[in-house]
Amino acid sequence: MEEQKLIQGLRKGMAKAYRHLFSEYYNWLCNYVFNLCNDRPLAQDIVQDALIALWQKRKTLIITTSLKSYLFKTCHNQFLLHIRNQKVQFDTLDKIRWDVVSEATLEDDLYDFRMERLNMLIDQLPPRCKEIFIQNKLQKKKYREIALDMGISVKTVENQMSKALHFLRANATVFIL
């Protein structure tokens, strides 16, 4: 089919002209785009998108060069559009990655700050109260074990733990940010 008739047929919306264009140029265009991206399925998608765009704007189609040049240029532009879209996606992923890393770092810093503050508060407890609290909460000993180890009653351990927890709660306002 002559190139000008093919272009006229496309403008008129003739499916026969579009099928002819597709069968004539599709493989060439796919090979051209494949050389750009080295990905056969991607090349086929880009060429199909370019040919669909051509069909969608067929009524306003103005081709000043050869049809072949126009199609190659259209596919090239479609490939560049794909690259730009990928860059935007990568930029978005980088931002998300940065946000996650920053948030994790902030949480780690906050945790470290809270632990440092908690240790400072524990250090402010009276010696016996501090020892009982550490054995119970950090060493995971039961009240009875602590009482036996220290030679005191279980009731004394309970009272000292109550005193320690009350003091920590009263001074824990820095833990809430």
Chimera marker file (.cmm) of the C-alpha trace (Angstrom):
<marker_set name="trace">
<marker id="1" x="0.000" y="0.000" z="0.000" r="1" g="1" b="0" radius="0.5"/>
<marker id="2" x="1.335" y="3.414" z="-0.950" r="1" g="1" b="0" radius="0.5"/>
<marker id="3" x="2.447" y="5.535" z="2.024" r="1" g="1" b="0" radius="0.5"/>
<marker id="4" x="0.138" y="8.523" z="1.347" r="1" g="1" b="0" radius="0.5"/>
<marker id="5" x="-2.881" y="6.229" z="0.877" r="1" g="1" b="0" radius="0.5"/>
<marker id="6" x="-1.960" y="4.466" z="4.092" r="1" g="1" b="0" radius="0.5"/>
<marker id="7" x="-1.831" y="7.790" z="5.953" r="1" g="1" b="0" radius="0.5"/>
<marker id="8" x="-5.160" y="8.863" z="4.413" r="1" g="1" b="0" radius="0.5"/>
<marker id="9" x="-6.687" y="5.502" z="5.364" r="1" g="1" b="0" radius="0.5"/>
<marker id="10" x="-5.487" y="5.961" z="8.953" r="1" g="1" b="0" radius="0.5"/>
<marker id="11" x="-6.996" y="9.459" z="9.117" r="1" g="1" b="0" radius="0.5"/>
<marker id="12" x="-10.308" y="8.063" z="7.912" r="1" g="1" b="0" radius="0.5"/>
<marker id="13" x="-10.193" y="5.349" z="10.587" r="1" g="1" b="0" radius="0.5"/>
<marker id="14" x="-9.865" y="2.448" z="8.192" r="1" g="1" b="0" radius="0.5"/>
<marker id="15" x="-8.981" y="-0.685" z="10.138" r="1" g="1" b="0" radius="0.5"/>
<marker id="16" x="-7.454" y="-2.203" z="6.992" r="1" g="1" b="0" radius="0.5"/>
<marker id="17" x="-4.893" y="0.619" z="6.813" r="1" g="1" b="0" radius="0.5"/>
<marker id="18" x="-4.048" y="0.189" z="10.497" r="1" g="1" b="0" radius="0.5"/>
<marker id="19" x="-3.623" y="-3.594" z="10.118" r="1" g="1" b="0" radius="0.5"/>
<marker id="20" x="-1.364" y="-3.020" z="7.105" r="1" g="1" b="0" radius="0.5"/>
<marker id="21" x="0.715" y="-0.493" z="9.041" r="1" g="1" b="0" radius="0.5"/>
<marker id="22" x="0.945" y="-2.912" z="11.970" r="1" g="1" b="0" radius="0.5"/>
<marker id="23" x="1.999" y="-5.905" z="9.873" r="1" g="1" b="0" radius="0.5"/>
<marker id="24" x="4.463" y="-3.815" z="7.849" r="1" g="1" b="0" radius="0.5"/>
<marker id="25" x="6.269" y="-1.993" z="10.672" r="1" g="1" b="0" radius="0.5"/>
<marker id="26" x="5.651" y="-3.803" z="13.975" r="1" g="1" b="0" radius="0.5"/>
<marker id="27" x="8.672" y="-6.143" z="13.880" r="1" g="1" b="0" radius="0.5"/>
<marker id="28" x="11.040" y="-3.394" z="12.727" r="1" g="1" b="0" radius="0.5"/>
<marker id="29" x="9.844" y="-1.106" z="15.476" r="1" g="1" b="0" radius="0.5"/>
<marker id="30" x="10.143" y="-3.855" z="18.102" r="1" g="1" b="0" radius="0.5"/>
<marker id="31" x="13.727" y="-4.565" z="17.011" r="1" g="1" b="0" radius="0.5"/>
<marker id="32" x="14.553" y="-0.858" z="17.144" r="1" g="1" b="0" radius="0.5"/>
<marker id="33" x="13.152" y="-0.427" z="20.671" r="1" g="1" b="0" radius="0.5"/>
<marker id="34" x="14.725" y="-3.713" z="21.763" r="1" g="1" b="0" radius="0.5"/>
<marker id="35" x="18.123" y="-2.248" z="20.812" r="1" g="1" b="0" radius="0.5"/>
<marker id="36" x="17.338" y="0.675" z="23.128" r="1" g="1" b="0" radius="0.5"/>
<marker id="37" x="16.187" y="-1.281" z="26.163" r="1" g="1" b="0" radius="0.5"/>
<marker id="38" x="17.444" y="-4.864" z="25.666" r="1" g="1" b="0" radius="0.5"/>
<marker id="39" x="14.107" y="-6.201" z="26.943" r="1" g="1" b="0" radius="0.5"/>
<marker id="40" x="11.872" y="-7.904" z="24.348" r="1" g="1" b="0" radius="0.5"/>
<marker id="41" x="8.545" y="-7.763" z="26.261" r="1" g="1" b="0" radius="0.5"/>
<marker id="42" x="9.159" y="-4.126" z="27.190" r="1" g="1" b="0" radius="0.5"/>
<marker id="43" x="10.004" y="-3.304" z="23.564" r="1" g="1" b="0" radius="0.5"/>
<marker id="44" x="6.748" y="-4.909" z="22.429" r="1" g="1" b="0" radius="0.5"/>
<marker id="45" x="4.773" y="-2.975" z="25.038" r="1" g="1" b="0" radius="0.5"/>
<marker id="46" x="6.361" y="0.318" z="24.014" r="1" g="1" b="0" radius="0.5"/>
<marker id="47" x="5.672" y="-0.296" z="20.306" r="1" g="1" b="0" radius="0.5"/>
<marker id="48" x="2.089" y="-1.300" z="21.053" r="1" g="1" b="0" radius="0.5"/>
<marker id="49" x="1.600" y="1.840" z="23.154" r="1" g="1" b="0" radius="0.5"/>
<marker id="50" x="3.035" y="3.958" z="20.340" r="1" g="1" b="0" radius="0.5"/>
<marker id="51" x="0.765" y="2.348" z="17.748" r="1" g="1" b="0" radius="0.5"/>
<marker id="52" x="-2.276" y="2.721" z="19.998" r="1" g="1" b="0" radius="0.5"/>
<marker id="53" x="-1.430" y="6.405" z="20.497" r="1" g="1" b="0" radius="0.5"/>
<marker id="54" x="-1.103" y="6.757" z="16.721" r="1" g="1" b="0" radius="0.5"/>
<marker id="55" x="-4.569" y="5.233" z="16.238" r="1" g="1" b="0" radius="0.5"/>
<marker id="56" x="-6.096" y="7.435" z="18.932" r="1" g="1" b="0" radius="0.5"/>
<marker id="57" x="-4.838" y="10.635" z="17.296" r="1" g="1" b="0" radius="0.5"/>
<marker id="58" x="-5.352" y="9.437" z="13.722" r="1" g="1" b="0" radius="0.5"/>
<marker id="59" x="-7.840" y="12.204" z="12.832" r="1" g="1" b="0" radius="0.5"/>
<marker id="60" x="-5.327" y="14.958" z="13.638" r="1" g="1" b="0" radius="0.5"/>
<marker id="61" x="-2.338" y="13.060" z="12.255" r="1" g="1" b="0" radius="0.5"/>
<marker id="62" x="0.186" y="15.285" z="10.468" r="1" g="1" b="0" radius="0.5"/>
<marker id="63" x="3.229" y="13.528" z="9.083" r="1" g="1" b="0" radius="0.5"/>
<marker id="64" x="5.825" y="15.779" z="7.438" r="1" g="1" b="0" radius="0.5"/>
<marker id="65" x="8.477" y="13.078" z="7.032" r="1" g="1" b="0" radius="0.5"/>
<marker id="66" x="8.150" y="9.517" z="5.821" r="1" g="1" b="0" radius="0.5"/>
<marker id="67" x="5.725" y="7.298" z="7.711" r="1" g="1" b="0" radius="0.5"/>
<marker id="68" x="8.589" y="5.009" z="8.662" r="1" g="1" b="0" radius="0.5"/>
<marker id="69" x="10.587" y="7.902" z="10.200" r="1" g="1" b="0" radius="0.5"/>
<marker id="70" x="7.491" y="9.132" z="11.982" r="1" g="1" b="0" radius="0.5"/>
<marker id="71" x="6.856" y="5.692" z="13.505" r="1" g="1" b="0" radius="0.5"/>
<marker id="72" x="10.459" y="5.264" z="14.630" r="1" g="1" b="0" radius="0.5"/>
<marker id="73" x="10.450" y="8.736" z="16.178" r="1" g="1" b="0" radius="0.5"/>
<marker id="74" x="7.120" y="7.986" z="17.908" r="1" g="1" b="0" radius="0.5"/>
<marker id="75" x="8.518" y="4.754" z="19.347" r="1" g="1" b="0" radius="0.5"/>
<marker id="76" x="11.679" y="6.537" z="20.442" r="1" g="1" b="0" radius="0.5"/>
<marker id="77" x="9.590" y="9.176" z="22.231" r="1" g="1" b="0" radius="0.5"/>
<marker id="78" x="7.446" y="6.459" z="23.816" r="1" g="1" b="0" radius="0.5"/>
<marker id="79" x="10.633" y="4.781" z="25.062" r="1" g="1" b="0" radius="0.5"/>
<marker id="80" x="11.845" y="8.085" z="26.561" r="1" g="1" b="0" radius="0.5"/>
<marker id="81" x="8.465" y="8.541" z="28.237" r="1" g="1" b="0" radius="0.5"/>
<marker id="82" x="8.823" y="5.072" z="29.742" r="1" g="1" b="0" radius="0.5"/>
<marker id="83" x="12.300" y="5.945" z="31.040" r="1" g="1" b="0" radius="0.5"/>
<marker id="84" x="10.991" y="9.177" z="32.614" r="1" g="1" b="0" radius="0.5"/>
<marker id="85" x="8.148" y="7.293" z="34.282" r="1" g="1" b="0" radius="0.5"/>
<marker id="86" x="10.614" y="4.715" z="35.623" r="1" g="1" b="0" radius="0.5"/>
<marker id="87" x="12.785" y="7.513" z="37.016" r="1" g="1" b="0" radius="0.5"/>
<marker id="88" x="9.777" y="8.978" z="38.813" r="1" g="1" b="0" radius="0.5"/>
<marker id="89" x="9.010" y="5.549" z="40.254" r="1" g="1" b="0" radius="0.5"/>
<marker id="90" x="12.633" y="5.098" z="41.347" r="1" g="1" b="0" radius="0.5"/>
<marker id="91" x="12.648" y="8.588" z="42.881" r="1" g="1" b="0" radius="0.5"/>
<marker id="92" x="9.457" y="7.736" z="44.756" r="1" g="1" b="0" radius="0.5"/>
<marker id="93" x="10.934" y="4.435" z="45.939" r="1" g="1" b="0" radius="0.5"/>
<marker id="94" x="14.093" y="6.219" z="47.083" r="1" g="1" b="0" radius="0.5"/>
<marker id="95" x="11.985" y="8.704" z="49.050" r="1" g="1" b="0" radius="0.5"/>
<marker id="96" x="9.973" y="5.897" z="50.648" r="1" g="1" b="0" radius="0.5"/>
<marker id="97" x="13.188" y="4.034" z="51.455" r="1" g="1" b="0" radius="0.5"/>
<marker id="98" x="14.664" y="7.210" z="52.987" r="1" g="1" b="0" radius="0.5"/>
<marker id="99" x="11.501" y="7.809" z="55.023" r="1" g="1" b="0" radius="0.5"/>
<marker id="100" x="11.585" y="4.247" z="56.381" r="1" g="1" b="0" radius="0.5"/>
<marker id="101" x="15.288" y="4.477" z="57.240" r="1" g="1" b="0" radius="0.5"/>
<marker id="102" x="14.812" y="7.886" z="58.857" r="1" g="1" b="0" radius="0.5"/>
<marker id="103" x="11.833" y="6.661" z="60.837" r="1" g="1" b="0" radius="0.5"/>
<marker id="104" x="13.722" y="3.570" z="61.998" r="1" g="1" b="0" radius="0.5"/>
<marker id="105" x="16.704" y="5.704" z="62.975" r="1" g="1" b="0" radius="0.5"/>
<marker id="106" x="14.430" y="8.107" z="64.828" r="1" g="1" b="0" radius="0.5"/>
<marker id="107" x="12.782" y="5.208" z="66.634" r="1" g="1" b="0" radius="0.5"/>
<marker id="108" x="16.208" y="3.797" z="67.549" r="1" g="1" b="0" radius="0.5"/>
<marker id="109" x="17.324" y="7.200" z="68.811" r="1" g="1" b="0" radius="0.5"/>
<marker id="110" x="14.097" y="7.609" z="70.746" r="1" g="1" b="0" radius="0.5"/>
<marker id="111" x="14.491" y="4.128" z="72.240" r="1" g="1" b="0" radius="0.5"/>
<marker id="112" x="18.087" y="4.893" z="73.237" r="1" g="1" b="0" radius="0.5"/>
<marker id="113" x="16.993" y="8.177" z="74.801" r="1" g="1" b="0" radius="0.5"/>
<marker id="114" x="14.203" y="6.489" z="76.734" r="1" g="1" b="0" radius="0.5"/>
<marker id="115" x="16.493" y="3.714" z="77.977" r="1" g="1" b="0" radius="0.5"/>
<marker id="116" x="19.096" y="6.241" z="79.049" r="1" g="1" b="0" radius="0.5"/>
<marker id="117" x="16.449" y="8.221" z="80.921" r="1" g="1" b="0" radius="0.5"/>
<marker id="118" x="15.055" y="5.034" z="82.519" r="1" g="1" b="0" radius="0.5"/>
<marker id="119" x="18.536" y="4.025" z="83.696" r="1" g="1" b="0" radius="0.5"/>
<marker id="120" x="19.017" y="7.493" z="85.193" r="1" g="1" b="0" radius="0.5"/>
<marker id="121" x="15.724" y="7.140" z="87.068" r="1" g="1" b="0" radius="0.5"/>
<marker id="122" x="16.629" y="3.644" z="88.283" r="1" g="1" b="0" radius="0.5"/>
<marker id="123" x="19.921" y="5.032" z="89.572" r="1" g="1" b="0" radius="0.5"/>
<marker id="124" x="17.937" y="7.553" z="91.642" r="1" g="1" b="0" radius="0.5"/>
<marker id="125" x="16.112" y="4.792" z="93.529" r="1" g="1" b="0" radius="0.5"/>
<marker id="126" x="17.259" y="4.008" z="97.079" r="1" g="1" b="0" radius="0.5"/>
<marker id="127" x="19.891" y="1.197" z="97.043" r="1" g="1" b="0" radius="0.5"/>
<marker id="128" x="17.669" y="-1.636" z="98.364" r="1" g="1" b="0" radius="0.5"/>
<marker id="129" x="14.738" y="-0.567" z="96.163" r="1" g="1" b="0" radius="0.5"/>
<marker id="130" x="17.036" y="-0.373" z="93.135" r="1" g="1" b="0" radius="0.5"/>
<marker id="131" x="18.498" y="-3.830" z="93.783" r="1" g="1" b="0" radius="0.5"/>
<marker id="132" x="15.048" y="-5.411" z="94.126" r="1" g="1" b="0" radius="0.5"/>
<marker id="133" x="13.771" y="-3.666" z="90.985" r="1" g="1" b="0" radius="0.5"/>
<marker id="134" x="16.788" y="-4.812" z="88.925" r="1" g="1" b="0" radius="0.5"/>
<marker id="135" x="16.485" y="-8.390" z="90.128" r="1" g="1" b="0" radius="0.5"/>
<marker id="136" x="12.781" y="-8.494" z="89.310" r="1" g="1" b="0" radius="0.5"/>
<marker id="137" x="12.623" y="-6.598" z="86.019" r="1" g="1" b="0" radius="0.5"/>
<marker id="138" x="16.032" y="-7.163" z="84.473" r="1" g="1" b="0" radius="0.5"/>
<marker id="139" x="17.065" y="-10.510" z="85.915" r="1" g="1" b="0" radius="0.5"/>
<marker id="140" x="13.450" y="-11.793" z="85.803" r="1" g="1" b="0" radius="0.5"/>
<marker id="141" x="13.496" y="-13.173" z="89.341" r="1" g="1" b="0" radius="0.5"/>
<marker id="142" x="10.267" y="-13.803" z="91.191" r="1" g="1" b="0" radius="0.5"/>
<marker id="143" x="9.501" y="-11.973" z="94.445" r="1" g="1" b="0" radius="0.5"/>
<marker id="144" x="10.031" y="-15.169" z="96.491" r="1" g="1" b="0" radius="0.5"/>
<marker id="145" x="13.525" y="-15.722" z="94.976" r="1" g="1" b="0" radius="0.5"/>
<marker id="146" x="14.503" y="-12.119" z="95.689" r="1" g="1" b="0" radius="0.5"/>
<marker id="147" x="13.261" y="-12.425" z="99.251" r="1" g="1" b="0" radius="0.5"/>
<marker id="148" x="15.306" y="-15.611" z="99.812" r="1" g="1" b="0" radius="0.5"/>
<marker id="149" x="18.458" y="-14.126" z="98.200" r="1" g="1" b="0" radius="0.5"/>
<marker id="150" x="18.272" y="-10.932" z="100.261" r="1" g="1" b="0" radius="0.5"/>
<marker id="151" x="17.030" y="-12.521" z="103.473" r="1" g="1" b="0" radius="0.5"/>
<marker id="152" x="13.882" y="-10.369" z="103.627" r="1" g="1" b="0" radius="0.5"/>
<marker id="153" x="10.152" y="-11.091" z="103.515" r="1" g="1" b="0" radius="0.5"/>
<marker id="154" x="8.136" y="-11.318" z="100.300" r="1" g="1" b="0" radius="0.5"/>
<marker id="155" x="6.004" y="-8.455" z="101.647" r="1" g="1" b="0" radius="0.5"/>
<marker id="156" x="9.101" y="-6.238" z="101.841" r="1" g="1" b="0" radius="0.5"/>
<marker id="157" x="9.938" y="-7.096" z="98.205" r="1" g="1" b="0" radius="0.5"/>
<marker id="158" x="6.361" y="-6.207" z="97.209" r="1" g="1" b="0" radius="0.5"/>
<marker id="159" x="6.554" y="-2.875" z="99.045" r="1" g="1" b="0" radius="0.5"/>
<marker id="160" x="9.924" y="-1.992" z="97.519" r="1" g="1" b="0" radius="0.5"/>
<marker id="161" x="8.682" y="-2.865" z="94.000" r="1" g="1" b="0" radius="0.5"/>
<marker id="162" x="5.585" y="-0.764" z="94.563" r="1" g="1" b="0" radius="0.5"/>
<marker id="163" x="7.767" y="2.121" z="95.711" r="1" g="1" b="0" radius="0.5"/>
<marker id="164" x="10.069" y="1.762" z="92.662" r="1" g="1" b="0" radius="0.5"/>
<marker id="165" x="7.203" y="1.586" z="90.165" r="1" g="1" b="0" radius="0.5"/>
<marker id="166" x="5.456" y="4.556" z="91.763" r="1" g="1" b="0" radius="0.5"/>
<marker id="167" x="8.652" y="6.634" z="91.550" r="1" g="1" b="0" radius="0.5"/>
<marker id="168" x="9.274" y="5.650" z="87.900" r="1" g="1" b="0" radius="0.5"/>
<marker id="169" x="5.681" y="6.401" z="86.854" r="1" g="1" b="0" radius="0.5"/>
<marker id="170" x="5.779" y="9.770" z="88.599" r="1" g="1" b="0" radius="0.5"/>
<marker id="171" x="8.988" y="10.740" z="86.802" r="1" g="1" b="0" radius="0.5"/>
<marker id="172" x="8.269" y="9.116" z="83.439" r="1" g="1" b="0" radius="0.5"/>
<marker id="173" x="6.823" y="12.182" z="81.692" r="1" g="1" b="0" radius="0.5"/>
<marker id="174" x="9.890" y="12.268" z="79.414" r="1" g="1" b="0" radius="0.5"/>
<marker id="175" x="8.915" y="8.880" z="78.003" r="1" g="1" b="0" radius="0.5"/>
<marker id="176" x="5.879" y="10.355" z="76.282" r="1" g="1" b="0" radius="0.5"/>
<marker id="177" x="6.811" y="12.413" z="73.234" r="1" g="1" b="0" radius="0.5"/>
<link id1="1" id2="2" r="1" g="1" b="0" radius="0.2"/>
<link id1="2" id2="3" r="1" g="1" b="0" radius="0.2"/>
<link id1="3" id2="4" r="1" g="1" b="0" radius="0.2"/>
<link id1="4" id2="5" r="1" g="1" b="0" radius="0.2"/>
<link id1="5" id2="6" r="1" g="1" b="0" radius="0.2"/>
<link id1="6" id2="7" r="1" g="1" b="0" radius="0.2"/>
<link id1="7" id2="8" r="1" g="1" b="0" radius="0.2"/>
<link id1="8" id2="9" r="1" g="1" b="0" radius="0.2"/>
<link id1="9" id2="10" r="1" g="1" b="0" radius="0.2"/>
<link id1="10" id2="11" r="1" g="1" b="0" radius="0.2"/>
<link id1="11" id2="12" r="1" g="1" b="0" radius="0.2"/>
<link id1="12" id2="13" r="1" g="1" b="0" radius="0.2"/>
<link id1="13" id2="14" r="1" g="1" b="0" radius="0.2"/>
<link id1="14" id2="15" r="1" g="1" b="0" radius="0.2"/>
<link id1="15" id2="16" r="1" g="1" b="0" radius="0.2"/>
<link id1="16" id2="17" r="1" g="1" b="0" radius="0.2"/>
<link id1="17" id2="18" r="1" g="1" b="0" radius="0.2"/>
<link id1="18" id2="19" r="1" g="1" b="0" radius="0.2"/>
<link id1="19" id2="20" r="1" g="1" b="0" radius="0.2"/>
<link id1="20" id2="21" r="1" g="1" b="0" radius="0.2"/>
<link id1="21" id2="22" r="1" g="1" b="0" radius="0.2"/>
<link id1="22" id2="23" r="1" g="1" b="0" radius="0.2"/>
<link id1="23" id2="24" r="1" g="1" b="0" radius="0.2"/>
<link id1="24" id2="25" r="1" g="1" b="0" radius="0.2"/>
<link id1="25" id2="26" r="1" g="1" b="0" radius="0.2"/>
<link id1="26" id2="27" r="1" g="1" b="0" radius="0.2"/>
<link id1="27" id2="28" r="1" g="1" b="0" radius="0.2"/>
<link id1="28" id2="29" r="1" g="1" b="0" radius="0.2"/>
<link id1="29" id2="30" r="1" g="1" b="0" radius="0.2"/>
<link id1="30" id2="31" r="1" g="1" b="0" radius="0.2"/>
<link id1="31" id2="32" r="1" g="1" b="0" radius="0.2"/>
<link id1="32" id2="33" r="1" g="1" b="0" radius="0.2"/>
<link id1="33" id2="34" r="1" g="1" b="0" radius="0.2"/>
<link id1="34" id2="35" r="1" g="1" b="0" radius="0.2"/>
<link id1="35" id2="36" r="1" g="1" b="0" radius="0.2"/>
<link id1="36" id2="37" r="1" g="1" b="0" radius="0.2"/>
<link id1="37" id2="38" r="1" g="1" b="0" radius="0.2"/>
<link id1="38" id2="39" r="1" g="1" b="0" radius="0.2"/>
<link id1="39" id2="40" r="1" g="1" b="0" radius="0.2"/>
<link id1="40" id2="41" r="1" g="1" b="0" radius="0.2"/>
<link id1="41" id2="42" r="1" g="1" b="0" radius="0.2"/>
<link id1="42" id2="43" r="1" g="1" b="0" radius="0.2"/>
<link id1="43" id2="44" r="1" g="1" b="0" radius="0.2"/>
<link id1="44" id2="45" r="1" g="1" b="0" radius="0.2"/>
<link id1="45" id2="46" r="1" g="1" b="0" radius="0.2"/>
<link id1="46" id2="47" r="1" g="1" b="0" radius="0.2"/>
<link id1="47" id2="48" r="1" g="1" b="0" radius="0.2"/>
<link id1="48" id2="49" r="1" g="1" b="0" radius="0.2"/>
<link id1="49" id2="50" r="1" g="1" b="0" radius="0.2"/>
<link id1="50" id2="51" r="1" g="1" b="0" radius="0.2"/>
<link id1="51" id2="52" r="1" g="1" b="0" radius="0.2"/>
<link id1="52" id2="53" r="1" g="1" b="0" radius="0.2"/>
<link id1="53" id2="54" r="1" g="1" b="0" radius="0.2"/>
<link id1="54" id2="55" r="1" g="1" b="0" radius="0.2"/>
<link id1="55" id2="56" r="1" g="1" b="0" radius="0.2"/>
<link id1="56" id2="57" r="1" g="1" b="0" radius="0.2"/>
<link id1="57" id2="58" r="1" g="1" b="0" radius="0.2"/>
<link id1="58" id2="59" r="1" g="1" b="0" radius="0.2"/>
<link id1="59" id2="60" r="1" g="1" b="0" radius="0.2"/>
<link id1="60" id2="61" r="1" g="1" b="0" radius="0.2"/>
<link id1="61" id2="62" r="1" g="1" b="0" radius="0.2"/>
<link id1="62" id2="63" r="1" g="1" b="0" radius="0.2"/>
<link id1="63" id2="64" r="1" g="1" b="0" radius="0.2"/>
<link id1="64" id2="65" r="1" g="1" b="0" radius="0.2"/>
<link id1="65" id2="66" r="1" g="1" b="0" radius="0.2"/>
<link id1="66" id2="67" r="1" g="1" b="0" radius="0.2"/>
<link id1="67" id2="68" r="1" g="1" b="0" radius="0.2"/>
<link id1="68" id2="69" r="1" g="1" b="0" radius="0.2"/>
<link id1="69" id2="70" r="1" g="1" b="0" radius="0.2"/>
<link id1="70" id2="71" r="1" g="1" b="0" radius="0.2"/>
<link id1="71" id2="72" r="1" g="1" b="0" radius="0.2"/>
<link id1="72" id2="73" r="1" g="1" b="0" radius="0.2"/>
<link id1="73" id2="74" r="1" g="1" b="0" radius="0.2"/>
<link id1="74" id2="75" r="1" g="1" b="0" radius="0.2"/>
<link id1="75" id2="76" r="1" g="1" b="0" radius="0.2"/>
<link id1="76" id2="77" r="1" g="1" b="0" radius="0.2"/>
<link id1="77" id2="78" r="1" g="1" b="0" radius="0.2"/>
<link id1="78" id2="79" r="1" g="1" b="0" radius="0.2"/>
<link id1="79" id2="80" r="1" g="1" b="0" radius="0.2"/>
<link id1="80" id2="81" r="1" g="1" b="0" radius="0.2"/>
<link id1="81" id2="82" r="1" g="1" b="0" radius="0.2"/>
<link id1="82" id2="83" r="1" g="1" b="0" radius="0.2"/>
<link id1="83" id2="84" r="1" g="1" b="0" radius="0.2"/>
<link id1="84" id2="85" r="1" g="1" b="0" radius="0.2"/>
<link id1="85" id2="86" r="1" g="1" b="0" radius="0.2"/>
<link id1="86" id2="87" r="1" g="1" b="0" radius="0.2"/>
<link id1="87" id2="88" r="1" g="1" b="0" radius="0.2"/>
<link id1="88" id2="89" r="1" g="1" b="0" radius="0.2"/>
<link id1="89" id2="90" r="1" g="1" b="0" radius="0.2"/>
<link id1="90" id2="91" r="1" g="1" b="0" radius="0.2"/>
<link id1="91" id2="92" r="1" g="1" b="0" radius="0.2"/>
<link id1="92" id2="93" r="1" g="1" b="0" radius="0.2"/>
<link id1="93" id2="94" r="1" g="1" b="0" radius="0.2"/>
<link id1="94" id2="95" r="1" g="1" b="0" radius="0.2"/>
<link id1="95" id2="96" r="1" g="1" b="0" radius="0.2"/>
<link id1="96" id2="97" r="1" g="1" b="0" radius="0.2"/>
<link id1="97" id2="98" r="1" g="1" b="0" radius="0.2"/>
<link id1="98" id2="99" r="1" g="1" b="0" radius="0.2"/>
<link id1="99" id2="100" r="1" g="1" b="0" radius="0.2"/>
<link id1="100" id2="101" r="1" g="1" b="0" radius="0.2"/>
<link id1="101" id2="102" r="1" g="1" b="0" radius="0.2"/>
<link id1="102" id2="103" r="1" g="1" b="0" radius="0.2"/>
<link id1="103" id2="104" r="1" g="1" b="0" radius="0.2"/>
<link id1="104" id2="105" r="1" g="1" b="0" radius="0.2"/>
<link id1="105" id2="106" r="1" g="1" b="0" radius="0.2"/>
<link id1="106" id2="107" r="1" g="1" b="0" radius="0.2"/>
<link id1="107" id2="108" r="1" g="1" b="0" radius="0.2"/>
<link id1="108" id2="109" r="1" g="1" b="0" radius="0.2"/>
<link id1="109" id2="110" r="1" g="1" b="0" radius="0.2"/>
<link id1="110" id2="111" r="1" g="1" b="0" radius="0.2"/>
<link id1="111" id2="112" r="1" g="1" b="0" radius="0.2"/>
<link id1="112" id2="113" r="1" g="1" b="0" radius="0.2"/>
<link id1="113" id2="114" r="1" g="1" b="0" radius="0.2"/>
<link id1="114" id2="115" r="1" g="1" b="0" radius="0.2"/>
<link id1="115" id2="116" r="1" g="1" b="0" radius="0.2"/>
<link id1="116" id2="117" r="1" g="1" b="0" radius="0.2"/>
<link id1="117" id2="118" r="1" g="1" b="0" radius="0.2"/>
<link id1="118" id2="119" r="1" g="1" b="0" radius="0.2"/>
<link id1="119" id2="120" r="1" g="1" b="0" radius="0.2"/>
<link id1="120" id2="121" r="1" g="1" b="0" radius="0.2"/>
<link id1="121" id2="122" r="1" g="1" b="0" radius="0.2"/>
<link id1="122" id2="123" r="1" g="1" b="0" radius="0.2"/>
<link id1="123" id2="124" r="1" g="1" b="0" radius="0.2"/>
<link id1="124" id2="125" r="1" g="1" b="0" radius="0.2"/>
<link id1="125" id2="126" r="1" g="1" b="0" radius="0.2"/>
<link id1="126" id2="127" r="1" g="1" b="0" radius="0.2"/>
<link id1="127" id2="128" r="1" g="1" b="0" radius="0.2"/>
<link id1="128" id2="129" r="1" g="1" b="0" radius="0.2"/>
<link id1="129" id2="130" r="1" g="1" b="0" radius="0.2"/>
<link id1="130" id2="131" r="1" g="1" b="0" radius="0.2"/>
<link id1="131" id2="132" r="1" g="1" b="0" radius="0.2"/>
<link id1="132" id2="133" r="1" g="1" b="0" radius="0.2"/>
<link id1="133" id2="134" r="1" g="1" b="0" radius="0.2"/>
<link id1="134" id2="135" r="1" g="1" b="0" radius="0.2"/>
<link id1="135" id2="136" r="1" g="1" b="0" radius="0.2"/>
<link id1="136" id2="137" r="1" g="1" b="0" radius="0.2"/>
<link id1="137" id2="138" r="1" g="1" b="0" radius="0.2"/>
<link id1="138" id2="139" r="1" g="1" b="0" radius="0.2"/>
<link id1="139" id2="140" r="1" g="1" b="0" radius="0.2"/>
<link id1="140" id2="141" r="1" g="1" b="0" radius="0.2"/>
<link id1="141" id2="142" r="1" g="1" b="0" radius="0.2"/>
<link id1="142" id2="143" r="1" g="1" b="0" radius="0.2"/>
<link id1="143" id2="144" r="1" g="1" b="0" radius="0.2"/>
<link id1="144" id2="145" r="1" g="1" b="0" radius="0.2"/>
<link id1="145" id2="146" r="1" g="1" b="0" radius="0.2"/>
<link id1="146" id2="147" r="1" g="1" b="0" radius="0.2"/>
<link id1="147" id2="148" r="1" g="1" b="0" radius="0.2"/>
<link id1="148" id2="149" r="1" g="1" b="0" radius="0.2"/>
<link id1="149" id2="150" r="1" g="1" b="0" radius="0.2"/>
<link id1="150" id2="151" r="1" g="1" b="0" radius="0.2"/>
<link id1="151" id2="152" r="1" g="1" b="0" radius="0.2"/>
<link id1="152" id2="153" r="1" g="1" b="0" radius="0.2"/>
<link id1="153" id2="154" r="1" g="1" b="0" radius="0.2"/>
<link id1="154" id2="155" r="1" g="1" b="0" radius="0.2"/>
<link id1="155" id2="156" r="1" g="1" b="0" radius="0.2"/>
<link id1="156" id2="157" r="1" g="1" b="0" radius="0.2"/>
<link id1="157" id2="158" r="1" g="1" b="0" radius="0.2"/>
<link id1="158" id2="159" r="1" g="1" b="0" radius="0.2"/>
<link id1="159" id2="160" r="1" g="1" b="0" radius="0.2"/>
<link id1="160" id2="161" r="1" g="1" b="0" radius="0.2"/>
<link id1="161" id2="162" r="1" g="1" b="0" radius="0.2"/>
<link id1="162" id2="163" r="1" g="1" b="0" radius="0.2"/>
<link id1="163" id2="164" r="1" g="1" b="0" radius="0.2"/>
<link id1="164" id2="165" r="1" g="1" b="0" radius="0.2"/>
<link id1="165" id2="166" r="1" g="1" b="0" radius="0.2"/>
<link id1="166" id2="167" r="1" g="1" b="0" radius="0.2"/>
<link id1="167" id2="168" r="1" g="1" b="0" radius="0.2"/>
<link id1="168" id2="169" r="1" g="1" b="0" radius="0.2"/>
<link id1="169" id2="170" r="1" g="1" b="0" radius="0.2"/>
<link id1="170" id2="171" r="1" g="1" b="0" radius="0.2"/>
<link id1="171" id2="172" r="1" g="1" b="0" radius="0.2"/>
<link id1="172" id2="173" r="1" g="1" b="0" radius="0.2"/>
<link id1="173" id2="174" r="1" g="1" b="0" radius="0.2"/>
<link id1="174" id2="175" r="1" g="1" b="0" radius="0.2"/>
<link id1="175" id2="176" r="1" g="1" b="0" radius="0.2"/>
<link id1="176" id2="177" r="1" g="1" b="0" radius="0.2"/>
</marker_set>
